[in-house]
Amino acid sequence: MNNYKLETGILIPAKLSDAPKRGRQSEFPFNDMKVNQSFLVPKAKKAGMLTAMYRTKRLNANQEFVVRDVRGGSRVWRTK
């Protein structure tokens, strides 16, 4: 036996790509960065930063970033 309730008549929501943009701003400054600029991310924020970085790269193919672990966290450089 499972714990999932089967339901009928529930409408399928629009795909996120078809939905209006939510306008949420990233806490990381990827879109504001110029080539050769960098910023430091605390270790506790690294996973969220990586997710945001890959999303930015996917949406902006002309931007490239490099991440290195350094004392105090991870540093992100824009290289292109």
Distance bins in CASP14 RR format, pairs under 12 A and 6 or more apart:
PFRMAT RR
TARGET T0000
AUTHOR 0000-0000-0000
RMODE 2
METHOD distances of the structure
MODEL  1
12 18 0 0 0 0 0 1 0 0 0 0 0
13 19 1 0 0 1 0 0 0 0 0 0 0
14 20 0 0 0 0 1 0 0 0 0 0 0
16 22 0 0 0 0 1 0 0 0 0 0 0
17 59 0 0 0 0 0 1 0 0 0 0 0
21 59 0 0 0 0 0 1 0 0 0 0 0
24 52 0 0 0 0 0 1 0 0 0 0 0
24 55 0 0 0 0 0 1 0 0 0 0 0
25 31 0 0 0 0 1 0 0 0 0 0 0
25 32 0 0 0 0 0 1 0 0 0 0 0
25 52 0 0 0 0 0 1 0 0 0 0 0
26 32 0 0 0 0 1 0 0 0 0 0 0
26 33 0 0 0 0 0 1 0 0 0 0 0
26 39 0 0 0 0 0 1 0 0 0 0 0
26 45 0 0 0 0 0 1 0 0 0 0 0
26 48 0 0 0 0 1 0 0 0 0 0 0
26 49 0 0 0 0 1 0 0 0 0 0 0
26 51 0 0 0 0 1 0 0 0 0 0 0
26 52 1 0 1 0 0 0 0 0 0 0 0
26 53 0 0 0 0 1 0 0 0 0 0 0
26 54 0 0 0 0 0 1 0 0 0 0 0
26 55 1 0 0 1 0 0 0 0 0 0 0
26 56 1 0 0 1 0 0 0 0 0 0 0
26 59 0 0 0 0 0 1 0 0 0 0 0
26 60 0 0 0 0 0 1 0 0 0 0 0
27 39 0 0 0 0 0 1 0 0 0 0 0
27 41 0 0 0 0 1 0 0 0 0 0 0
27 42 0 0 0 0 0 1 0 0 0 0 0
27 45 0 0 0 0 1 0 0 0 0 0 0
27 48 0 0 0 0 1 0 0 0 0 0 0
27 49 0 0 0 0 1 0 0 0 0 0 0
27 51 0 0 0 0 0 1 0 0 0 0 0
27 52 1 0 0 1 0 0 0 0 0 0 0
27 53 0 0 0 0 0 1 0 0 0 0 0
28 38 0 0 0 0 0 1 0 0 0 0 0
28 39 1 0 0 1 0 0 0 0 0 0 0
28 40 0 0 0 0 0 1 0 0 0 0 0
28 41 1 0 0 1 0 0 0 0 0 0 0
28 42 0 0 0 0 0 1 0 0 0 0 0
28 45 0 0 0 0 1 0 0 0 0 0 0
28 46 0 0 0 0 0 1 0 0 0 0 0
28 47 0 0 0 0 0 1 0 0 0 0 0
28 48 0 0 0 0 1 0 0 0 0 0 0
28 49 1 0 1 0 0 0 0 0 0 0 0
28 50 0 0 0 0 1 0 0 0 0 0 0
28 51 0 0 0 0 1 0 0 0 0 0 0
28 52 1 0 1 0 0 0 0 0 0 0 0
28 53 1 0 0 1 0 0 0 0 0 0 0
28 54 0 0 0 0 0 1 0 0 0 0 0
28 55 0 0 0 0 0 1 0 0 0 0 0
28 56 0 0 0 0 1 0 0 0 0 0 0
28 65 0 0 0 0 0 1 0 0 0 0 0
28 67 0 0 0 0 0 1 0 0 0 0 0
28 74 0 0 0 0 0 1 0 0 0 0 0
28 76 1 0 0 1 0 0 0 0 0 0 0
28 78 0 0 0 0 0 1 0 0 0 0 0
29 37 0 0 0 0 1 0 0 0 0 0 0
29 38 0 0 0 0 0 1 0 0 0 0 0
29 39 1 0 0 1 0 0 0 0 0 0 0
29 40 0 0 0 0 0 1 0 0 0 0 0
29 41 0 0 0 0 0 1 0 0 0 0 0
29 49 0 0 0 0 0 1 0 0 0 0 0
29 52 0 0 0 0 1 0 0 0 0 0 0
29 53 0 0 0 0 0 1 0 0 0 0 0
29 56 0 0 0 0 0 1 0 0 0 0 0
29 63 0 0 0 0 0 1 0 0 0 0 0
29 65 0 0 0 0 0 1 0 0 0 0 0
29 76 0 0 0 0 1 0 0 0 0 0 0
29 78 0 0 0 0 1 0 0 0 0 0 0
30 37 0 0 0 0 0 1 0 0 0 0 0
30 38 0 0 0 0 0 1 0 0 0 0 0
30 39 0 0 0 0 1 0 0 0 0 0 0
30 41 0 0 0 0 0 1 0 0 0 0 0
30 48 0 0 0 0 0 1 0 0 0 0 0
30 49 0 0 0 0 1 0 0 0 0 0 0
30 50 0 0 0 0 0 1 0 0 0 0 0
30 51 0 0 0 0 0 1 0 0 0 0 0
30 52 1 0 0 1 0 0 0 0 0 0 0
30 53 1 0 0 1 0 0 0 0 0 0 0
30 54 0 0 0 0 0 1 0 0 0 0 0
30 55 0 0 0 0 1 0 0 0 0 0 0
30 56 1 0 1 0 0 0 0 0 0 0 0
30 57 0 0 0 0 1 0 0 0 0 0 0
30 58 0 0 0 0 0 1 0 0 0 0 0
30 59 0 0 0 0 1 0 0 0 0 0 0
30 60 0 0 0 0 1 0 0 0 0 0 0
30 63 1 0 0 1 0 0 0 0 0 0 0
30 64 0 0 0 0 0 1 0 0 0 0 0
30 65 1 0 0 1 0 0 0 0 0 0 0
30 67 0 0 0 0 0 1 0 0 0 0 0
30 76 1 0 0 1 0 0 0 0 0 0 0
30 77 0 0 0 0 0 1 0 0 0 0 0
30 78 1 0 0 1 0 0 0 0 0 0 0
31 37 0 0 0 0 0 1 0 0 0 0 0
31 52 0 0 0 0 0 1 0 0 0 0 0
31 53 0 0 0 0 0 1 0 0 0 0 0
31 55 0 0 0 0 0 1 0 0 0 0 0
31 56 1 0 0 1 0 0 0 0 0 0 0
31 57 0 0 0 0 0 1 0 0 0 0 0
31 59 0 0 0 0 1 0 0 0 0 0 0
31 60 1 0 0 1 0 0 0 0 0 0 0
31 62 0 0 0 0 0 1 0 0 0 0 0
31 63 0 0 0 0 1 0 0 0 0 0 0
31 65 0 0 0 0 0 1 0 0 0 0 0
31 78 0 0 0 0 0 1 0 0 0 0 0
32 39 0 0 0 0 1 0 0 0 0 0 0
32 56 0 0 0 0 0 1 0 0 0 0 0
32 63 0 0 0 0 0 1 0 0 0 0 0
32 78 0 0 0 0 1 0 0 0 0 0 0
33 39 1 0 0 1 0 0 0 0 0 0 0
33 53 0 0 0 0 0 1 0 0 0 0 0
33 56 0 0 0 0 1 0 0 0 0 0 0
33 60 0 0 0 0 0 1 0 0 0 0 0
33 63 1 0 0 1 0 0 0 0 0 0 0
33 64 0 0 0 0 0 1 0 0 0 0 0
33 65 0 0 0 0 1 0 0 0 0 0 0
33 66 0 0 0 0 0 1 0 0 0 0 0
33 76 0 0 0 0 1 0 0 0 0 0 0
33 77 0 0 0 0 1 0 0 0 0 0 0
33 78 1 0 1 0 0 0 0 0 0 0 0
33 79 0 0 0 0 0 1 0 0 0 0 0
33 80 0 0 0 0 0 1 0 0 0 0 0
34 63 0 0 0 0 0 1 0 0 0 0 0
34 77 0 0 0 0 0 1 0 0 0 0 0
34 78 1 0 0 1 0 0 0 0 0 0 0
34 79 0 0 0 0 0 1 0 0 0 0 0
34 80 0 0 0 0 0 1 0 0 0 0 0
35 62 0 0 0 0 0 1 0 0 0 0 0
35 63 0 0 0 0 1 0 0 0 0 0 0
35 64 0 0 0 0 1 0 0 0 0 0 0
35 65 0 0 0 0 0 1 0 0 0 0 0
35 66 0 0 0 0 0 1 0 0 0 0 0
35 77 0 0 0 0 1 0 0 0 0 0 0
35 78 1 0 1 0 0 0 0 0 0 0 0
35 79 1 0 0 1 0 0 0 0 0 0 0
35 80 1 0 0 1 0 0 0 0 0 0 0
36 64 0 0 0 0 0 1 0 0 0 0 0
36 65 0 0 0 0 0 1 0 0 0 0 0
36 66 0 0 0 0 0 1 0 0 0 0 0
36 76 0 0 0 0 0 1 0 0 0 0 0
36 77 1 0 0 1 0 0 0 0 0 0 0
36 78 1 0 0 1 0 0 0 0 0 0 0
36 79 1 0 0 1 0 0 0 0 0 0 0
36 80 0 0 0 0 0 1 0 0 0 0 0
37 63 0 0 0 0 0 1 0 0 0 0 0
37 65 0 0 0 0 0 1 0 0 0 0 0
37 66 0 0 0 0 0 1 0 0 0 0 0
37 75 0 0 0 0 0 1 0 0 0 0 0
37 76 0 0 0 0 1 0 0 0 0 0 0
37 77 1 0 0 1 0 0 0 0 0 0 0
37 78 1 0 1 0 0 0 0 0 0 0 0
37 79 0 0 0 0 0 1 0 0 0 0 0
38 65 0 0 0 0 1 0 0 0 0 0 0
38 66 0 0 0 0 1 0 0 0 0 0 0
38 67 0 0 0 0 1 0 0 0 0 0 0
38 68 0 0 0 0 1 0 0 0 0 0 0
38 70 0 0 0 0 1 0 0 0 0 0 0
38 74 0 0 0 0 0 1 0 0 0 0 0
38 75 1 0 1 0 0 0 0 0 0 0 0
38 76 1 0 0 1 0 0 0 0 0 0 0
38 77 1 0 1 0 0 0 0 0 0 0 0
38 78 1 0 0 1 0 0 0 0 0 0 0
38 79 0 0 0 0 1 0 0 0 0 0 0
39 45 0 0 0 0 0 1 0 0 0 0 0
39 49 0 0 0 0 1 0 0 0 0 0 0
39 52 0 0 0 0 0 1 0 0 0 0 0
39 53 0 0 0 0 0 1 0 0 0 0 0
39 65 0 0 0 0 0 1 0 0 0 0 0
39 67 0 0 0 0 0 1 0 0 0 0 0
39 70 0 0 0 0 0 1 0 0 0 0 0
39 73 0 0 0 0 0 1 0 0 0 0 0
39 74 0 0 0 0 1 0 0 0 0 0 0
39 75 1 0 0 1 0 0 0 0 0 0 0
39 76 1 0 1 0 0 0 0 0 0 0 0
39 77 0 0 0 0 1 0 0 0 0 0 0
39 78 0 0 0 0 1 0 0 0 0 0 0
40 46 0 0 0 0 0 1 0 0 0 0 0
40 49 0 0 0 0 0 1 0 0 0 0 0
40 67 0 0 0 0 0 1 0 0 0 0 0
40 68 0 0 0 0 0 1 0 0 0 0 0
40 69 0 0 0 0 0 1 0 0 0 0 0
40 70 1 0 0 1 0 0 0 0 0 0 0
40 71 0 0 0 0 1 0 0 0 0 0 0
40 72 1 0 0 1 0 0 0 0 0 0 0
40 73 1 0 0 1 0 0 0 0 0 0 0
40 74 1 0 0 1 0 0 0 0 0 0 0
40 75 1 0 1 0 0 0 0 0 0 0 0
40 76 0 0 0 0 1 0 0 0 0 0 0
40 77 0 0 0 0 0 1 0 0 0 0 0
41 47 0 0 0 0 1 0 0 0 0 0 0
41 48 0 0 0 0 1 0 0 0 0 0 0
41 49 1 0 1 0 0 0 0 0 0 0 0
41 50 0 0 0 0 1 0 0 0 0 0 0
41 51 0 0 0 0 0 1 0 0 0 0 0
41 52 0 0 0 0 1 0 0 0 0 0 0
41 53 0 0 0 0 1 0 0 0 0 0 0
41 65 0 0 0 0 0 1 0 0 0 0 0
41 67 0 0 0 0 1 0 0 0 0 0 0
41 68 0 0 0 0 0 1 0 0 0 0 0
41 69 0 0 0 0 0 1 0 0 0 0 0
41 70 0 0 0 0 1 0 0 0 0 0 0
41 72 0 0 0 0 1 0 0 0 0 0 0
41 73 1 0 0 1 0 0 0 0 0 0 0
41 74 1 0 1 0 0 0 0 0 0 0 0
41 75 1 0 0 1 0 0 0 0 0 0 0
41 76 1 0 0 1 0 0 0 0 0 0 0
41 77 0 0 0 0 0 1 0 0 0 0 0
42 48 0 0 0 0 0 1 0 0 0 0 0
42 49 0 0 0 0 1 0 0 0 0 0 0
42 69 0 0 0 0 0 1 0 0 0 0 0
42 70 0 0 0 0 0 1 0 0 0 0 0
42 71 0 0 0 0 0 1 0 0 0 0 0
42 72 1 0 0 1 0 0 0 0 0 0 0
42 73 1 0 1 0 0 0 0 0 0 0 0
42 74 0 0 0 0 1 0 0 0 0 0 0
42 75 0 0 0 0 0 1 0 0 0 0 0
43 49 0 0 0 0 0 1 0 0 0 0 0
43 69 0 0 0 0 1 0 0 0 0 0 0
43 70 0 0 0 0 0 1 0 0 0 0 0
43 71 0 0 0 0 0 1 0 0 0 0 0
43 72 1 0 0 1 0 0 0 0 0 0 0
43 73 1 0 1 0 0 0 0 0 0 0 0
43 74 1 0 0 1 0 0 0 0 0 0 0
43 75 0 0 0 0 0 1 0 0 0 0 0
44 72 0 0 0 0 0 1 0 0 0 0 0
44 73 0 0 0 0 1 0 0 0 0 0 0
44 74 0 0 0 0 0 1 0 0 0 0 0
45 51 0 0 0 0 0 1 0 0 0 0 0
45 52 0 0 0 0 1 0 0 0 0 0 0
45 53 0 0 0 0 0 1 0 0 0 0 0
45 72 0 0 0 0 0 1 0 0 0 0 0
45 73 0 0 0 0 1 0 0 0 0 0 0
45 74 0 0 0 0 1 0 0 0 0 0 0
45 76 0 0 0 0 0 1 0 0 0 0 0
46 52 0 0 0 0 0 1 0 0 0 0 0
46 53 0 0 0 0 0 1 0 0 0 0 0
46 67 0 0 0 0 1 0 0 0 0 0 0
46 68 0 0 0 0 0 1 0 0 0 0 0
46 69 0 0 0 0 1 0 0 0 0 0 0
46 70 0 0 0 0 0 1 0 0 0 0 0
46 72 0 0 0 0 0 1 0 0 0 0 0
46 73 1 0 0 1 0 0 0 0 0 0 0
46 74 1 0 1 0 0 0 0 0 0 0 0
46 75 0 0 0 0 0 1 0 0 0 0 0
46 76 0 0 0 0 1 0 0 0 0 0 0
47 53 0 0 0 0 0 1 0 0 0 0 0
47 54 0 0 0 0 0 1 0 0 0 0 0
47 67 0 0 0 0 0 1 0 0 0 0 0
47 74 0 0 0 0 0 1 0 0 0 0 0
48 54 0 0 0 0 1 0 0 0 0 0 0
48 55 0 0 0 0 1 0 0 0 0 0 0
48 56 0 0 0 0 0 1 0 0 0 0 0
48 67 0 0 0 0 0 1 0 0 0 0 0
48 74 0 0 0 0 0 1 0 0 0 0 0
48 76 0 0 0 0 0 1 0 0 0 0 0
49 55 0 0 0 0 0 1 0 0 0 0 0
49 56 0 0 0 0 0 1 0 0 0 0 0
49 65 0 0 0 0 1 0 0 0 0 0 0
49 67 1 0 0 1 0 0 0 0 0 0 0
49 69 0 0 0 0 0 1 0 0 0 0 0
49 73 0 0 0 0 1 0 0 0 0 0 0
49 74 1 0 0 1 0 0 0 0 0 0 0
49 75 0 0 0 0 0 1 0 0 0 0 0
49 76 1 0 0 1 0 0 0 0 0 0 0
50 56 0 0 0 0 0 1 0 0 0 0 0
50 57 0 0 0 0 0 1 0 0 0 0 0
50 65 0 0 0 0 1 0 0 0 0 0 0
50 67 1 0 0 1 0 0 0 0 0 0 0
50 69 0 0 0 0 0 1 0 0 0 0 0
50 74 0 0 0 0 1 0 0 0 0 0 0
50 76 0 0 0 0 1 0 0 0 0 0 0
51 57 0 0 0 0 0 1 0 0 0 0 0
51 58 0 0 0 0 0 1 0 0 0 0 0
52 58 0 0 0 0 0 1 0 0 0 0 0
52 59 0 0 0 0 0 1 0 0 0 0 0
52 60 0 0 0 0 0 1 0 0 0 0 0
52 65 0 0 0 0 0 1 0 0 0 0 0
52 67 0 0 0 0 0 1 0 0 0 0 0
52 76 0 0 0 0 1 0 0 0 0 0 0
53 59 0 0 0 0 0 1 0 0 0 0 0
53 60 0 0 0 0 0 1 0 0 0 0 0
53 63 0 0 0 0 1 0 0 0 0 0 0
53 64 0 0 0 0 0 1 0 0 0 0 0
53 65 1 0 1 0 0 0 0 0 0 0 0
53 66 0 0 0 0 1 0 0 0 0 0 0
53 67 1 0 0 1 0 0 0 0 0 0 0
53 74 0 0 0 0 0 1 0 0 0 0 0
53 76 1 0 0 1 0 0 0 0 0 0 0
53 77 0 0 0 0 0 1 0 0 0 0 0
53 78 0 0 0 0 0 1 0 0 0 0 0
53 79 0 0 0 0 0 1 0 0 0 0 0
54 60 0 0 0 0 0 1 0 0 0 0 0
54 63 0 0 0 0 0 1 0 0 0 0 0
54 64 0 0 0 0 0 1 0 0 0 0 0
54 65 0 0 0 0 1 0 0 0 0 0 0
54 67 0 0 0 0 0 1 0 0 0 0 0
54 76 0 0 0 0 0 1 0 0 0 0 0
55 63 0 0 0 0 0 1 0 0 0 0 0
55 65 0 0 0 0 0 1 0 0 0 0 0
56 62 0 0 0 0 0 1 0 0 0 0 0
56 63 1 0 0 1 0 0 0 0 0 0 0
56 64 0 0 0 0 0 1 0 0 0 0 0
56 65 1 0 0 1 0 0 0 0 0 0 0
56 76 0 0 0 0 0 1 0 0 0 0 0
56 78 0 0 0 0 1 0 0 0 0 0 0
57 63 1 0 0 1 0 0 0 0 0 0 0
57 64 1 0 0 1 0 0 0 0 0 0 0
57 65 1 0 0 1 0 0 0 0 0 0 0
57 66 0 0 0 0 0 1 0 0 0 0 0
57 67 0 0 0 0 0 1 0 0 0 0 0
57 76 0 0 0 0 0 1 0 0 0 0 0
57 78 0 0 0 0 0 1 0 0 0 0 0
57 79 0 0 0 0 0 1 0 0 0 0 0
57 80 0 0 0 0 0 1 0 0 0 0 0
58 64 0 0 0 0 0 1 0 0 0 0 0
58 65 0 0 0 0 0 1 0 0 0 0 0
60 78 0 0 0 0 0 1 0 0 0 0 0
60 80 0 0 0 0 0 1 0 0 0 0 0
61 80 0 0 0 0 1 0 0 0 0 0 0
62 78 0 0 0 0 0 1 0 0 0 0 0
62 79 0 0 0 0 0 1 0 0 0 0 0
62 80 1 0 0 1 0 0 0 0 0 0 0
63 76 0 0 0 0 0 1 0 0 0 0 0
63 77 0 0 0 0 0 1 0 0 0 0 0
63 78 1 0 0 1 0 0 0 0 0 0 0
63 79 0 0 0 0 1 0 0 0 0 0 0
63 80 1 0 0 1 0 0 0 0 0 0 0
64 76 0 0 0 0 0 1 0 0 0 0 0
64 77 0 0 0 0 1 0 0 0 0 0 0
64 78 1 0 0 1 0 0 0 0 0 0 0
64 79 1 0 1 0 0 0 0 0 0 0 0
64 80 1 1 0 0 0 0 0 0 0 0 0
65 74 0 0 0 0 0 1 0 0 0 0 0
65 75 0 0 0 0 0 1 0 0 0 0 0
65 76 1 0 1 0 0 0 0 0 0 0 0
65 77 1 0 0 1 0 0 0 0 0 0 0
65 78 1 0 1 0 0 0 0 0 0 0 0
65 79 1 0 0 1 0 0 0 0 0 0 0
65 80 0 0 0 0 1 0 0 0 0 0 0
66 74 0 0 0 0 0 1 0 0 0 0 0
66 75 0 0 0 0 1 0 0 0 0 0 0
66 76 1 0 0 1 0 0 0 0 0 0 0
66 77 1 0 1 0 0 0 0 0 0 0 0
66 78 0 0 0 0 1 0 0 0 0 0 0
66 79 1 0 1 0 0 0 0 0 0 0 0
66 80 0 0 0 0 1 0 0 0 0 0 0
67 73 0 0 0 0 0 1 0 0 0 0 0
67 74 1 0 1 0 0 0 0 0 0 0 0
67 75 1 0 0 1 0 0 0 0 0 0 0
67 76 1 0 1 0 0 0 0 0 0 0 0
67 77 1 0 0 1 0 0 0 0 0 0 0
67 78 0 0 0 0 0 1 0 0 0 0 0
67 79 0 0 0 0 0 1 0 0 0 0 0
68 74 1 0 0 1 0 0 0 0 0 0 0
68 75 1 0 1 0 0 0 0 0 0 0 0
68 76 0 0 0 0 1 0 0 0 0 0 0
68 77 1 0 0 1 0 0 0 0 0 0 0
68 79 0 0 0 0 0 1 0 0 0 0 0
69 75 0 0 0 0 1 0 0 0 0 0 0
69 76 0 0 0 0 0 1 0 0 0 0 0
70 76 0 0 0 0 0 1 0 0 0 0 0
70 77 0 0 0 0 0 1 0 0 0 0 0
END
